């Protein structure tokens, strides 16, 4: 056996789809357990070989239930919603965690996690809103954003203008008037990437409350997500964006309830219908925090040579 063969290390990776709907669809993430042994450079290489938008690495934590590190094929990121749900759903299935409250340690601080009968929920912060009039401070106008989606102001839902929302990460949330408009959006990925750089966005979250095509009367909004800054032309499920959207539904569209069901992935080139549940924490009618979550399902196992 050659020295190179002797030194080859095999890394088990689970591919877990988060936010599945009836066990199907969802958004895939790689999950690597017992990752304390890997350097950041090795984690990046593993993520590149897995080839998904994000891979989560599970290590021991002295302060939380686990430590989670997230890597795209190009860089480390502080948080990833669907990879968090994928990881905790998988750990719950392995019975490493039971129902109840736990937490994750990240490079950006701790976050609460709730597990409940196969569902995993992650904590987000109270929302802050930055209207389009303030984007000009960073060289971006509302016209620029609409042009990058090939839509006009006539395509928007009159009840809520586009707004930048932060519940831990920045997203531009855009309400369009109907499903046809949402389906026909033609994103200019280069323009969205440039705007995302200027405004420090994860990406755009476009939605409509016209949910006739979602096939579920309980759905509150159906969405599309574009995040080319992170190498994602369109994503099947985005828990970190569903939180900001739920805040918009409550605060700006005046839908006064504390739980929302959000559909995503239906209008992708290869549809992957997903379902995200967001529960708002309210005090005197104001959002003080939120939990976004869903179900995960292991789809396949990989062995990555390192």
C-alpha positions, 0 to 999 in steps of 0.5 A: 500500500502506498503512503498516500493510500495509508494517509487517506482519511474518509469522512462520513457525510449525511445529506439531509433535506431540511424543511421537507413537506410530507417527507419530500422536497426540502433543501439539502445540506451536508452534515458531518458529525464529530468534526472536532478533528478537522481544521477549517481548511479541511472543513472547506475542502469537505464542503467543496467535495460535498458540493451543496450550498452549505455543509454543517460540522458538528463539534463538542461545545462547553457552553451549548448543546453542540458547536456548529460550523457552516461552510459553503464551497467557497467560504465559512459563514456564521449561520445557516438556517436549513443546515441547522434544521437538517443537523438537529433533525438528524441528531434527534433521529439518532436520539442524541437529543430529545424533545425540548430546548437545546442550543447551538454555539456558532462563531456569531454567538449562541442560538436557542433550538427547540425540538418537538416531535421531529420538528426542529426550530431555531431562534432568531432576533426581533426584527429591524426594518430599513426602508428603501429610502435609506438604501441610497446611503449605500448606492442602491435604489428601489428601482435598482432592486425591481430592475434586478428582478425584471418587475415594476412597481405595478407588480408589487403588493400595494400593502407592503413596499420592499424593505430590508429586514434583519433578524440576525441577517439582512434580507430584502423582502419583496411582496408581489401581487400574485402567483403569476408574478412570482412565477415569472420573475427573471432574476439578474444574478449579477445585479442581485449580487452587486446589490447584495454586496452593497447592502450586506445581504444574504439575498432577496426573499420574494413572496406573495400571499396569493397561495392558490398554487401552494396546494395547502389552505394553511399556507400564509405565503409562498416564496422564492429566494435568490442569493448569488452572493453565496453562490445560490441562484435559487434556494428551495428553503431558507429558514433565516429568510422565513423569519423576516418574512413572518415579521413583515406579514405581522407588522407590515401586512397587519396579519395579527397572529403568532404562527405562519406557514411559508412555502418555498421551492415550488417555482424553481427550475427543478421544483423542490416544494418545502415548508417552513413554520415560523412562530413569533414571540410577542409582547404587547403586540410587538415581536421580541423574537421568533423561532423558524423551523421544520422537519428534516430527512436523511436522503443519502450517505456519502464517503468523502476522501480527505 
